[in-house]
Amino acid sequence: MSQRVILVIYDIHDDDLRLKVAAFLKRSGFARIQKSAFSAPYTPALLSEVEAGLRRLLRERDRYDVQVYVMPRSSYEERIVMSRGYTPEEGEELLI
Amino acid sequence: MSQRVILVIYDIHDDDLRLKVAAFLKRSGFARIQKSAFSAPYTPALLSEVEAGLRRLLRERDRYDVQVYVMPRSSYEERIVMSRGYTPEEGEELLI
């Protein structure tokens, strides 16, 4: 099992670009953990792929902030989650 | 210097509750790194305080997901940031 986890969090103003980023992360094998947060087991290849893909999608775009973290699996698994009445996909379908 | 960093990411449906959570994190000494993401140097006391404060704010509320990570400082400092035309406070003032 991978010893590290990739976490991607983003805030993207444009609806269309935001949906494209989410779709790209899903295609790359990431799991959605919040509407604007995705995680996947770390591999060097996946990190390279996701960084390159995000840079390609964001090229010549504006008003965005995307952050990619690589953390130990323990940091990820021991995170504190407070959640109620929440599904990460909620709302997105309305925009498609 | 603290060897770890606390990262808080959230998705909160209610505007008023979302502003309260942001204000609480700022008061607790967190820095805003995205509209819905805050970070601070880890101490056991701060982690306890922030968890208790968030649980208090979220009590009897609905439609939220809040996640609190504690990661090595290296994971935080080596994160990849892609950002353009972005300020994390943008948009929030409109709601106040």
N, CA and C atoms of all chains as a GROMACS GRO file, in nm:
protein
  576
    1MET      N    1   0.085  -0.120   0.000
    1MET     CA    2   0.000   0.000   0.000
    1MET      C    3   0.088   0.125   0.000
    2SER      N    4   0.043   0.224  -0.075
    2SER     CA    5   0.119   0.349  -0.081
    2SER      C    6   0.131   0.410   0.059
    3GLN      N    7   0.248   0.459   0.088
    3GLN     CA    8   0.273   0.515   0.221
    3GLN      C    9   0.236   0.664   0.228
    4ARG      N   10   0.201   0.721   0.115
    4ARG     CA   11   0.166   0.862   0.116
    4ARG      C   12   0.037   0.886   0.037
    5VAL      N   13  -0.019   1.000   0.057
    5VAL     CA   14  -0.147   1.034  -0.006
    5VAL      C   15  -0.132   1.171  -0.072
    6ILE      N   16  -0.190   1.184  -0.190
    6ILE     CA   17  -0.197   1.314  -0.256
    6ILE      C   18  -0.332   1.377  -0.223
    7LEU      N   19  -0.328   1.501  -0.180
    7LEU     CA   20  -0.451   1.577  -0.155
    7LEU      C   21  -0.450   1.698  -0.247
    8VAL      N   22  -0.558   1.716  -0.322
    8VAL     CA   23  -0.573   1.834  -0.408
    8VAL      C   24  -0.691   1.915  -0.358
    9ILE      N   25  -0.667   2.043  -0.329
    9ILE     CA   26  -0.777   2.133  -0.292
    9ILE      C   27  -0.777   2.250  -0.390
   10TYR      N   28  -0.895   2.296  -0.426
   10TYR     CA   29  -0.897   2.405  -0.523
   10TYR      C   30  -1.012   2.502  -0.497
   11ASP      N   31  -0.989   2.623  -0.544
   11ASP     CA   32  -1.094   2.724  -0.547
   11ASP      C   33  -1.084   2.788  -0.684
   12ILE      N   34  -1.183   2.765  -0.767
   12ILE     CA   35  -1.180   2.806  -0.907
   12ILE      C   36  -1.308   2.882  -0.937
   13HIS      N   37  -1.291   3.002  -0.986
   13HIS     CA   38  -1.407   3.089  -1.003
   13HIS      C   39  -1.498   3.043  -1.116
   14ASP      N   40  -1.440   3.004  -1.226
   14ASP     CA   41  -1.519   2.971  -1.346
   14ASP      C   42  -1.583   2.832  -1.334
   15ASP      N   43  -1.715   2.826  -1.352
   15ASP     CA   44  -1.788   2.700  -1.336
   15ASP      C   45  -1.737   2.592  -1.430
   16ASP      N   46  -1.718   2.628  -1.554
   16ASP     CA   47  -1.678   2.530  -1.654
   16ASP      C   48  -1.539   2.474  -1.623
   17LEU      N   49  -1.446   2.562  -1.589
   17LEU     CA   50  -1.311   2.516  -1.555
   17LEU      C   51  -1.314   2.428  -1.430
   18ARG      N   52  -1.395   2.467  -1.332
   18ARG     CA   53  -1.404   2.388  -1.208
   18ARG      C   54  -1.454   2.247  -1.237
   19LEU      N   55  -1.554   2.235  -1.323
   19LEU     CA   56  -1.604   2.102  -1.359
   19LEU      C   57  -1.499   2.022  -1.434
   20LYS      N   58  -1.423   2.089  -1.520
   20LYS     CA   59  -1.318   2.019  -1.594
   20LYS      C   60  -1.210   1.965  -1.501
   21VAL      N   61  -1.173   2.045  -1.402
   21VAL     CA   62  -1.071   2.001  -1.306
   21VAL      C   63  -1.124   1.880  -1.228
   22ALA      N   64  -1.249   1.886  -1.183
   22ALA     CA   65  -1.307   1.774  -1.108
   22ALA      C   66  -1.311   1.648  -1.195
   23ALA      N   67  -1.353   1.663  -1.319
   23ALA     CA   68  -1.362   1.547  -1.409
   23ALA      C   69  -1.223   1.489  -1.435
   24PHE      N   70  -1.125   1.574  -1.453
   24PHE     CA   71  -0.987   1.528  -1.474
   24PHE      C   72  -0.937   1.448  -1.354
   25LEU      N   73  -0.963   1.500  -1.233
   25LEU     CA   74  -0.915   1.430  -1.113
   25LEU      C   75  -0.985   1.294  -1.099
   26LYS      N   76  -1.114   1.290  -1.128
   26LYS     CA   77  -1.186   1.162  -1.123
   26LYS      C   78  -1.128   1.062  -1.223
   27ARG      N   79  -1.106   1.110  -1.345
   27ARG     CA   80  -1.048   1.022  -1.448
   27ARG      C   81  -0.910   0.970  -1.407
   28SER      N   82  -0.838   1.052  -1.331
   28SER     CA   83  -0.703   1.013  -1.289
   28SER      C   84  -0.705   0.919  -1.169
   29GLY      N   85  -0.825   0.888  -1.118
   29GLY     CA   86  -0.836   0.791  -1.010
   29GLY      C   87  -0.849   0.851  -0.872
   30PHE      N   88  -0.869   0.981  -0.865
   30PHE     CA   89  -0.886   1.046  -0.735
   30PHE      C   90  -1.028   1.024  -0.681
   31ALA      N   91  -1.038   1.019  -0.549
   31ALA     CA   92  -1.167   1.011  -0.482
   31ALA      C   93  -1.206   1.150  -0.434
   32ARG      N   94  -1.334   1.182  -0.451
   32ARG     CA   95  -1.380   1.313  -0.406
   32ARG      C   96  -1.410   1.305  -0.257
   33ILE      N   97  -1.348   1.393  -0.180
   33ILE     CA   98  -1.372   1.393  -0.035
   33ILE      C   99  -1.445   1.518   0.010
   34GLN      N  100  -1.443   1.622  -0.072
   34GLN     CA  101  -1.530   1.739  -0.055
   34GLN      C  102  -1.560   1.788  -0.196
   35LYS      N  103  -1.648   1.886  -0.205
   35LYS     CA  104  -1.682   1.935  -0.338
   35LYS      C  105  -1.556   1.981  -0.413
   36SER      N  106  -1.463   2.042  -0.340
   36SER     CA  107  -1.341   2.094  -0.402
   36SER      C  108  -1.215   2.035  -0.341
   37ALA      N  109  -1.223   1.906  -0.304
   37ALA     CA  110  -1.106   1.837  -0.248
   37ALA      C  111  -1.107   1.691  -0.292
   38PHE      N  112  -0.994   1.646  -0.342
   38PHE     CA  113  -0.980   1.509  -0.392
   38PHE      C  114  -0.854   1.447  -0.333
   39SER      N  115  -0.856   1.312  -0.317
   39SER     CA  116  -0.736   1.244  -0.267
   39SER      C  117  -0.712   1.117  -0.346
   40ALA      N  118  -0.586   1.073  -0.345
   40ALA     CA  119  -0.548   0.948  -0.411
   40ALA      C  120  -0.419   0.898  -0.347
   41PRO      N  121  -0.398   0.765  -0.349
   41PRO     CA  122  -0.269   0.712  -0.303
   41PRO      C  123  -0.157   0.769  -0.389
   42TYR      N  124  -0.050   0.809  -0.324
   42TYR     CA  125   0.064   0.869  -0.394
   42TYR      C  126   0.144   0.767  -0.474
   43THR      N  127   0.173   0.803  -0.597
   43THR     CA  128   0.285   0.742  -0.670
   43THR      C  129   0.355   0.859  -0.740
   44PRO      N  130   0.485   0.846  -0.765
   44PRO     CA  131   0.554   0.954  -0.836
   44PRO      C  132   0.489   0.980  -0.973
   45ALA      N  133   0.446   0.872  -1.041
   45ALA     CA  134   0.386   0.889  -1.174
   45ALA      C  135   0.255   0.966  -1.165
   46LEU      N  136   0.172   0.932  -1.065
   46LEU     CA  137   0.044   1.002  -1.053
   46LEU      C  138   0.065   1.149  -1.018
   47LEU      N  139   0.160   1.176  -0.932
   47LEU     CA  140   0.185   1.316  -0.896
   47LEU      C  141   0.228   1.397  -1.020
   48SER      N  142   0.317   1.339  -1.098
   48SER     CA  143   0.362   1.407  -1.221
   48SER      C  144   0.245   1.429  -1.317
   49GLU      N  145   0.165   1.323  -1.332
   49GLU     CA  146   0.052   1.329  -1.425
   49GLU      C  147  -0.048   1.436  -1.381
   50VAL      N  148  -0.077   1.438  -1.252
   50VAL     CA  149  -0.179   1.531  -1.206
   50VAL      C  150  -0.127   1.675  -1.213
   51GLU      N  151   0.000   1.694  -1.181
   51GLU     CA  152   0.053   1.830  -1.190
   51GLU      C  153   0.052   1.879  -1.336
   52ALA      N  154   0.097   1.793  -1.426
   52ALA     CA  155   0.100   1.832  -1.568
   52ALA      C  156  -0.042   1.858  -1.619
   53GLY      N  157  -0.136   1.770  -1.582
   53GLY     CA  158  -0.273   1.785  -1.629
   53GLY      C  159  -0.338   1.912  -1.577
   54LEU      N  160  -0.314   1.942  -1.450
   54LEU     CA  161  -0.371   2.064  -1.392
   54LEU      C  162  -0.311   2.187  -1.460
   55ARG      N  163  -0.181   2.185  -1.479
   55ARG     CA  164  -0.118   2.302  -1.543
   55ARG      C  165  -0.172   2.323  -1.684
   56ARG      N  166  -0.200   2.214  -1.752
   56ARG     CA  167  -0.254   2.223  -1.888
   56ARG      C  168  -0.395   2.284  -1.884
   57LEU      N  169  -0.477   2.235  -1.791
   57LEU     CA  170  -0.614   2.287  -1.780
   57LEU      C  171  -0.616   2.434  -1.739
   58LEU      N  172  -0.520   2.474  -1.656
   58LEU     CA  173  -0.522   2.609  -1.599
   58LEU      C  174  -0.453   2.711  -1.690
   59ARG      N  175  -0.386   2.661  -1.791
   59ARG     CA  176  -0.311   2.751  -1.879
   59ARG      C  177  -0.402   2.860  -1.938
   60GLU      N  178  -0.356   2.982  -1.927
   60GLU     CA  179  -0.430   3.098  -1.980
   60GLU      C  180  -0.564   3.120  -1.913
   61ARG      N  181  -0.584   3.058  -1.798
   61ARG     CA  182  -0.704   3.086  -1.720
   61ARG      C  183  -0.668   3.180  -1.606
   62ASP      N  184  -0.770   3.223  -1.535
   62ASP     CA  185  -0.752   3.328  -1.434
   62ASP      C  186  -0.844   3.297  -1.316
   63ARG      N  187  -0.815   3.361  -1.204
   63ARG     CA  188  -0.899   3.352  -1.084
   63ARG      C  189  -0.911   3.208  -1.034
   64TYR      N  190  -0.798   3.149  -1.006
   64TYR     CA  191  -0.798   3.015  -0.949
   64TYR      C  192  -0.684   3.001  -0.850
   65ASP      N  193  -0.701   2.907  -0.759
   65ASP     CA  194  -0.594   2.864  -0.669
   65ASP      C  195  -0.610   2.714  -0.649
   66VAL      N  196  -0.505   2.641  -0.684
   66VAL     CA  197  -0.506   2.495  -0.674
   66VAL      C  198  -0.382   2.454  -0.593
   67GLN      N  199  -0.402   2.370  -0.493
   67GLN     CA  200  -0.288   2.328  -0.410
   67GLN      C  201  -0.285   2.175  -0.405
   68VAL      N  202  -0.164   2.122  -0.420
   68VAL     CA  203  -0.143   1.977  -0.423
   68VAL      C  204  -0.047   1.940  -0.310
   69TYR      N  205  -0.097   1.859  -0.218
   69TYR     CA  206  -0.017   1.816  -0.102
   69TYR      C  207   0.018   1.669  -0.115
   70VAL      N  208   0.138   1.633  -0.067
   70VAL     CA  209   0.173   1.492  -0.050
   70VAL      C  210   0.202   1.472   0.098
   71MET      N  211   0.123   1.390   0.162
   71MET     CA  212   0.138   1.374   0.308
   71MET      C  213   0.147   1.225   0.343
   72PRO      N  214   0.202   1.194   0.460
   72PRO     CA  215   0.205   1.054   0.504
   72PRO      C  216   0.063   0.999   0.514
   73ARG      N  217   0.050   0.869   0.487
   73ARG     CA  218  -0.081   0.806   0.499
   73ARG      C  219  -0.140   0.828   0.639
   74SER      N  220  -0.055   0.829   0.740
   74SER     CA  221  -0.104   0.848   0.878
   74SER      C  222  -0.169   0.985   0.895
   75SER      N  223  -0.111   1.090   0.834
   75SER     CA  224  -0.172   1.223   0.843
   75SER      C  225  -0.311   1.223   0.781
   76TYR      N  226  -0.322   1.148   0.671
   76TYR     CA  227  -0.450   1.143   0.601
   76TYR      C  228  -0.553   1.063   0.682
   77GLU      N  229  -0.511   0.946   0.728
   77GLU     CA  230  -0.608   0.857   0.794
   77GLU      C  231  -0.649   0.910   0.931
   78GLU      N  232  -0.561   0.988   0.993
   78GLU     CA  233  -0.594   1.039   1.127
   78GLU      C  234  -0.659   1.177   1.121
   79ARG      N  235  -0.694   1.223   1.004
   79ARG     CA  236  -0.760   1.352   0.996
   79ARG      C  237  -0.893   1.346   1.071
   80ILE      N  238  -0.934   1.461   1.122
   80ILE     CA  239  -1.062   1.471   1.192
   80ILE      C  240  -1.167   1.515   1.089
   81VAL      N  241  -1.274   1.438   1.077
   81VAL     CA  242  -1.381   1.473   0.983
   81VAL      C  243  -1.508   1.500   1.061
   82MET      N  244  -1.562   1.619   1.041
   82MET     CA  245  -1.691   1.654   1.101
   82MET      C  246  -1.785   1.677   0.982
   83SER      N  247  -1.888   1.594   0.972
   83SER     CA  248  -1.969   1.596   0.850
   83SER      C  249  -2.112   1.561   0.885
   84ARG      N  250  -2.205   1.630   0.824
   84ARG     CA  251  -2.346   1.600   0.849
   84ARG      C  252  -2.429   1.647   0.731
   85GLY      N  253  -2.516   1.557   0.683
   85GLY     CA  254  -2.607   1.593   0.573
   85GLY      C  255  -2.534   1.640   0.450
   86TYR      N  256  -2.419   1.577   0.425
   86TYR     CA  257  -2.331   1.628   0.320
   86TYR      C  258  -2.295   1.518   0.220
   87THR      N  259  -2.308   1.548   0.091
   87THR     CA  260  -2.252   1.461  -0.012
   87THR      C  261  -2.168   1.550  -0.102
   88PRO      N  262  -2.044   1.508  -0.130
   88PRO     CA  263  -1.953   1.598  -0.202
   88PRO      C  264  -1.997   1.632  -0.344
   89GLU      N  265  -2.086   1.552  -0.400
   89GLU     CA  266  -2.127   1.580  -0.538
   89GLU      C  267  -2.244   1.677  -0.543
   90GLU      N  268  -2.304   1.703  -0.431
   90GLU     CA  269  -2.427   1.783  -0.427
   90GLU      C  270  -2.407   1.920  -0.494
   91GLY      N  271  -2.499   1.955  -0.576
   91GLY     CA  272  -2.493   2.088  -0.637
   91GLY      C  273  -2.425   2.087  -0.770
   92GLU      N  274  -2.330   1.997  -0.788
   92GLU     CA  275  -2.252   2.002  -0.910
   92GLU      C  276  -2.337   1.964  -1.032
   93GLU      N  277  -2.423   1.864  -1.012
   93GLU     CA  278  -2.505   1.818  -1.124
   93GLU      C  279  -2.589   1.933  -1.181
   94LEU      N  280  -2.625   2.025  -1.096
   94LEU     CA  281  -2.708   2.136  -1.139
   94LEU      C  282  -2.638   2.222  -1.244
   95LEU      N  283  -2.505   2.217  -1.241
   95LEU     CA  284  -2.430   2.304  -1.330
   95LEU      C  285  -2.401   2.237  -1.465
   96ILE      N  286  -2.418   2.105  -1.468
   96ILE     CA  287  -2.377   2.033  -1.591
   96ILE      C  288  -2.478   2.054  -1.703
   97MET      N  289   1.065   2.602   1.604
   97MET     CA  290   0.952   2.609   1.510
   97MET      C  291   0.874   2.478   1.514
   98SER      N  292   0.743   2.492   1.505
   98SER     CA  293   0.659   2.372   1.506
   98SER      C  294   0.696   2.281   1.389
   99GLN      N  295   0.702   2.153   1.416
   99GLN     CA  296   0.740   2.057   1.312
   99GLN      C  297   0.621   2.008   1.231
  100ARG      N  298   0.503   2.048   1.271
  100ARG     CA  299   0.384   2.005   1.198
  100ARG      C  300   0.290   2.124   1.173
  101VAL      N  301   0.199   2.102   1.083
  101VAL     CA  302   0.107   2.209   1.043
  101VAL      C  303  -0.035   2.153   1.048
  102ILE      N  304  -0.127   2.235   1.095
  102ILE     CA  305  -0.269   2.200   1.092
  102ILE      C  306  -0.330   2.262   0.967
  103LEU      N  307  -0.401   2.180   0.891
  103LEU     CA  308  -0.474   2.229   0.773
  103LEU      C  309  -0.622   2.202   0.795
  104VAL      N  310  -0.703   2.305   0.780
  104VAL     CA  311  -0.849   2.288   0.792
  104VAL      C  312  -0.910   2.321   0.657
  105ILE      N  313  -0.988   2.229   0.602
  105ILE     CA  314  -1.062   2.256   0.479
  105ILE      C  315  -1.211   2.232   0.507
  106TYR      N  316  -1.295   2.315   0.447
  106TYR     CA  317  -1.436   2.296   0.476
  106TYR      C  318  -1.523   2.328   0.356
  107ASP      N  319  -1.641   2.267   0.359
  107ASP     CA  320  -1.746   2.299   0.262
  107ASP      C  321  -1.873   2.309   0.345
  108ILE      N  322  -1.926   2.430   0.356
  108ILE     CA  323  -2.039   2.459   0.445
  108ILE      C  324  -2.145   2.531   0.364
  109HIS      N  325  -2.264   2.475   0.365
  109HIS     CA  326  -2.369   2.528   0.280
  109HIS      C  327  -2.419   2.665   0.325
  110ASP      N  328  -2.438   2.679   0.455
  110ASP     CA  329  -2.500   2.802   0.508
  110ASP      C  330  -2.400   2.918   0.512
  111ASP      N  331  -2.435   3.030   0.450
  111ASP     CA  332  -2.344   3.145   0.442
  111ASP      C  333  -2.302   3.194   0.581
  112ASP      N  334  -2.397   3.208   0.668
  112ASP     CA  335  -2.369   3.262   0.801
  112ASP      C  336  -2.275   3.171   0.880
  113LEU      N  337  -2.302   3.042   0.875
  113LEU     CA  338  -2.216   2.947   0.946
  113LEU      C  339  -2.076   2.946   0.886
  114ARG      N  340  -2.069   2.955   0.754
  114ARG     CA  341  -1.938   2.955   0.688
  114ARG      C  342  -1.854   3.076   0.731
  115LEU      N  343  -1.918   3.191   0.740
  115LEU     CA  344  -1.847   3.311   0.786
  115LEU      C  345  -1.804   3.297   0.932
  116LYS      N  346  -1.887   3.235   1.014
  116LYS     CA  347  -1.852   3.216   1.154
  116LYS      C  348  -1.731   3.124   1.168
  117VAL      N  349  -1.728   3.019   1.088
  117VAL     CA  350  -1.614   2.927   1.093
  117VAL      C  351  -1.487   2.999   1.050
  118ALA      N  352  -1.494   3.077   0.943
  118ALA     CA  353  -1.376   3.151   0.897
  118ALA      C  354  -1.330   3.250   1.004
  119ALA      N  355  -1.422   3.321   1.065
  119ALA     CA  356  -1.386   3.418   1.168
  119ALA      C  357  -1.323   3.349   1.289
  120PHE      N  358  -1.378   3.236   1.327
  120PHE     CA  359  -1.322   3.160   1.440
  120PHE      C  360  -1.178   3.116   1.410
  121LEU      N  361  -1.155   3.066   1.289
  121LEU     CA  362  -1.020   3.020   1.256
  121LEU      C  363  -0.922   3.137   1.255
  122LYS      N  364  -0.965   3.251   1.202
  122LYS     CA  365  -0.878   3.370   1.204
  122LYS      C  366  -0.845   3.411   1.347
  123ARG      N  367  -0.947   3.417   1.432
  123ARG     CA  368  -0.924   3.452   1.573
  123ARG      C  369  -0.830   3.355   1.642
  124SER      N  370  -0.833   3.229   1.598
  124SER     CA  371  -0.748   3.127   1.659
  124SER      C  372  -0.605   3.131   1.606
  125GLY      N  373  -0.579   3.223   1.513
  125GLY     CA  374  -0.442   3.240   1.464
  125GLY      C  375  -0.412   3.170   1.332
  126PHE      N  376  -0.515   3.116   1.268
  126PHE     CA  377  -0.494   3.050   1.140
  126PHE      C  378  -0.477   3.152   1.027
  127ALA      N  379  -0.399   3.114   0.927
  127ALA     CA  380  -0.384   3.194   0.806
  127ALA      C  381  -0.473   3.137   0.697
  128ARG      N  382  -0.537   3.227   0.624
  128ARG     CA  383  -0.624   3.181   0.516
  128ARG      C  384  -0.538   3.152   0.393
  129ILE      N  385  -0.549   3.032   0.340
  129ILE     CA  386  -0.470   2.998   0.221
  129ILE      C  387  -0.559   2.976   0.098
  130GLN      N  388  -0.687   2.953   0.122
  130GLN     CA  389  -0.788   2.956   0.016
  130GLN      C  390  -0.915   3.006   0.083
  131LYS      N  391  -1.018   3.027   0.002
  131LYS     CA  392  -1.142   3.079   0.062
  131LYS      C  393  -1.191   2.984   0.172
  132SER      N  394  -1.176   2.855   0.150
  132SER     CA  395  -1.225   2.756   0.247
  132SER      C  396  -1.114   2.666   0.299
  133ALA      N  397  -0.994   2.722   0.313
  133ALA     CA  398  -0.880   2.645   0.366
  133ALA      C  399  -0.792   2.736   0.451
  134PHE      N  400  -0.759   2.687   0.569
  134PHE     CA  401  -0.678   2.765   0.664
  134PHE      C  402  -0.567   2.676   0.718
  135SER      N  403  -0.454   2.739   0.754
  135SER     CA  404  -0.344   2.662   0.812
  135SER      C  405  -0.284   2.735   0.931
  136ALA      N  406  -0.220   2.658   1.019
  136ALA     CA  407  -0.151   2.715   1.136
  136ALA      C  408  -0.045   2.616   1.183
  137PRO      N  409   0.061   2.668   1.247
  137PRO     CA  410   0.158   2.576   1.307
  137PRO      C  411   0.089   2.491   1.414
  138TYR      N  412   0.121   2.363   1.414
  138TYR     CA  413   0.059   2.271   1.508
  138TYR      C  414   0.111   2.289   1.650
  139THR      N  415   0.018   2.294   1.744
  139THR     CA  416   0.049   2.262   1.883
  139THR      C  417  -0.067   2.175   1.932
  140PRO      N  418  -0.042   2.089   2.029
  140PRO     CA  419  -0.153   2.007   2.082
  140PRO      C  420  -0.266   2.095   2.134
  141ALA      N  421  -0.232   2.208   2.198
  141ALA     CA  422  -0.336   2.296   2.254
  141ALA      C  423  -0.421   2.356   2.143
  142LEU      N  424  -0.355   2.402   2.035
  142LEU     CA  425  -0.432   2.463   1.926
  142LEU      C  426  -0.522   2.360   1.859
  143LEU      N  427  -0.471   2.239   1.840
  143LEU     CA  428  -0.555   2.136   1.777
  143LEU      C  429  -0.678   2.108   1.864
  144SER      N  430  -0.659   2.096   1.993
  144SER     CA  431  -0.774   2.073   2.083
  144SER      C  432  -0.872   2.189   2.077
  145GLU      N  433  -0.818   2.309   2.079
  145GLU     CA  434  -0.902   2.428   2.079
  145GLU      C  435  -0.983   2.438   1.950
  146VAL      N  436  -0.916   2.411   1.839
  146VAL     CA  437  -0.986   2.427   1.712
  146VAL      C  438  -1.090   2.316   1.693
  147GLU      N  439  -1.058   2.197   1.736
  147GLU     CA  440  -1.158   2.090   1.724
  147GLU      C  441  -1.280   2.121   1.811
  148ALA      N  442  -1.255   2.161   1.934
  148ALA     CA  443  -1.367   2.192   2.025
  148ALA      C  444  -1.450   2.309   1.971
  149GLY      N  445  -1.380   2.412   1.923
  149GLY     CA  446  -1.451   2.530   1.872
  149GLY      C  447  -1.534   2.498   1.749
  150LEU      N  448  -1.478   2.416   1.660
  150LEU     CA  449  -1.554   2.379   1.540
  150LEU      C  450  -1.675   2.294   1.578
  151ARG      N  451  -1.656   2.200   1.668
  151ARG     CA  452  -1.770   2.116   1.708
  151ARG      C  453  -1.881   2.200   1.772
  152ARG      N  454  -1.840   2.303   1.845
  152ARG     CA  455  -1.938   2.391   1.908
  152ARG      C  456  -2.016   2.469   1.801
  153LEU      N  457  -1.942   2.523   1.704
  153LEU     CA  458  -2.008   2.600   1.597
  153LEU      C  459  -2.100   2.512   1.512
  154LEU      N  460  -2.062   2.386   1.494
  154LEU     CA  461  -2.135   2.299   1.402
  154LEU      C  462  -2.252   2.227   1.470
  155ARG      N  463  -2.257   2.236   1.600
  155ARG     CA  464  -2.361   2.165   1.675
  155ARG      C  465  -2.500   2.204   1.624
  156GLU      N  466  -2.578   2.103   1.599
  156GLU     CA  467  -2.716   2.122   1.552
  156GLU      C  468  -2.725   2.191   1.417
  157ARG      N  469  -2.614   2.194   1.345
  157ARG     CA  470  -2.619   2.245   1.209
  157ARG      C  471  -2.618   2.127   1.113
  158ASP      N  472  -2.634   2.159   0.984
  158ASP     CA  473  -2.652   2.055   0.884
  158ASP      C  474  -2.581   2.097   0.756
  159ARG      N  475  -2.560   2.003   0.668
  159ARG     CA  476  -2.504   2.030   0.536
  159ARG      C  477  -2.365   2.093   0.545
  160TYR      N  478  -2.276   2.022   0.611
  160TYR     CA  479  -2.139   2.070   0.619
  160TYR      C  480  -2.043   1.952   0.618
  161ASP      N  481  -1.922   1.979   0.577
  161ASP     CA  482  -1.811   1.883   0.589
  161ASP      C  483  -1.686   1.965   0.621
  162VAL      N  484  -1.626   1.932   0.734
  162VAL     CA  485  -1.505   2.003   0.780
  162VAL      C  486  -1.399   1.897   0.808
  163GLN      N  487  -1.279   1.918   0.755
  163GLN     CA  488  -1.172   1.820   0.776
  163GLN      C  489  -1.049   1.891   0.831
  164VAL      N  490  -0.988   1.829   0.932
  164VAL     CA  491  -0.872   1.886   0.999
  164VAL      C  492  -0.756   1.788   0.986
  165TYR      N  493  -0.650   1.832   0.920
  165TYR     CA  494  -0.531   1.748   0.899
  165TYR      C  495  -0.416   1.801   0.983
  166VAL      N  496  -0.332   1.708   1.031
  166VAL     CA  497  -0.204   1.745   1.092
  166VAL      C  498  -0.096   1.676   1.009
  167MET      N  499  -0.013   1.757   0.946
  167MET     CA  500   0.087   1.699   0.854
  167MET      C  501   0.226   1.754   0.889
  168PRO      N  502   0.331   1.682   0.847
  168PRO     CA  503   0.466   1.734   0.869
  168PRO      C  504   0.483   1.869   0.799
  169ARG      N  505   0.565   1.954   0.860
  169ARG     CA  506   0.591   2.084   0.798
  169ARG      C  507   0.642   2.067   0.654
  170SER      N  508   0.719   1.962   0.630
  170SER     CA  509   0.773   1.941   0.494
  170SER      C  510   0.660   1.917   0.394
  171SER      N  511   0.557   1.842   0.433
  171SER     CA  512   0.444   1.819   0.341
  171SER      C  513   0.376   1.951   0.307
  172TYR      N  514   0.369   2.037   0.408
  172TYR     CA  515   0.303   2.166   0.386
  172TYR      C  516   0.389   2.257   0.297
  173GLU      N  517   0.516   2.267   0.332
  173GLU     CA  518   0.602   2.362   0.260
  173GLU      C  519   0.632   2.318   0.117
  174GLU      N  520   0.626   2.187   0.094
  174GLU     CA  521   0.656   2.137  -0.040
  174GLU      C  522   0.530   2.120  -0.125
  175ARG      N  523   0.419   2.168  -0.076
  175ARG     CA  524   0.298   2.159  -0.157
  175ARG      C  525   0.317   2.238  -0.286
  176ILE      N  526   0.246   2.194  -0.390
  176ILE     CA  527   0.250   2.263  -0.519
  176ILE      C  528   0.133   2.361  -0.522
  177VAL      N  529   0.161   2.487  -0.547
  177VAL     CA  530   0.055   2.588  -0.553
  177VAL      C  531   0.049   2.645  -0.694
  178MET      N  532  -0.067   2.635  -0.756
  178MET     CA  533  -0.090   2.697  -0.887
  178MET      C  534  -0.198   2.802  -0.863
  179SER      N  535  -0.164   2.927  -0.884
  179SER     CA  536  -0.254   3.034  -0.844
  179SER      C  537  -0.239   3.151  -0.940
  180ARG      N  538  -0.351   3.211  -0.974
  180ARG     CA  539  -0.346   3.327  -1.063
  180ARG      C  540  -0.469   3.413  -1.042
  181GLY      N  541  -0.447   3.543  -1.025
  181GLY     CA  542  -0.560   3.637  -1.011
  181GLY      C  543  -0.650   3.603  -0.895
  182TYR      N  544  -0.590   3.554  -0.788
  182TYR     CA  545  -0.669   3.498  -0.678
  182TYR      C  546  -0.633   3.561  -0.546
  183THR      N  547  -0.734   3.604  -0.469
  183THR     CA  548  -0.712   3.641  -0.330
  183THR      C  549  -0.814   3.564  -0.248
  184PRO      N  550  -0.770   3.499  -0.141
  184PRO     CA  551  -0.862   3.410  -0.068
  184PRO      C  552  -0.980   3.480  -0.004
  185GLU      N  553  -0.971   3.611   0.017
  185GLU     CA  554  -1.083   3.681   0.082
  185GLU      C  555  -1.188   3.725  -0.019
  186GLU      N  556  -1.156   3.718  -0.145
  186GLU     CA  557  -1.246   3.772  -0.248
  186GLU      C  558  -1.386   3.710  -0.240
  187GLY      N  559  -1.484   3.795  -0.244
  187GLY     CA  560  -1.620   3.744  -0.246
  187GLY      C  561  -1.682   3.740  -0.109
  188GLU      N  562  -1.599   3.718  -0.009
  188GLU     CA  563  -1.656   3.703   0.125
  188GLU      C  564  -1.716   3.834   0.176
  189GLU      N  565  -1.646   3.943   0.150
  189GLU     CA  566  -1.693   4.072   0.200
  189GLU      C  567  -1.834   4.101   0.151
  190LEU      N  568  -1.866   4.052   0.034
  190LEU     CA  569  -1.997   4.078  -0.024
  190LEU      C  570  -2.108   4.019   0.063
  191LEU      N  571  -2.072   3.917   0.139
  191LEU     CA  572  -2.174   3.848   0.216
  191LEU      C  573  -2.193   3.908   0.355
  192ILE      N  574  -2.098   3.989   0.398
  192ILE     CA  575  -2.102   4.038   0.537
  192ILE      C  576  -2.203   4.151   0.553
   0.00000   0.00000   0.00000
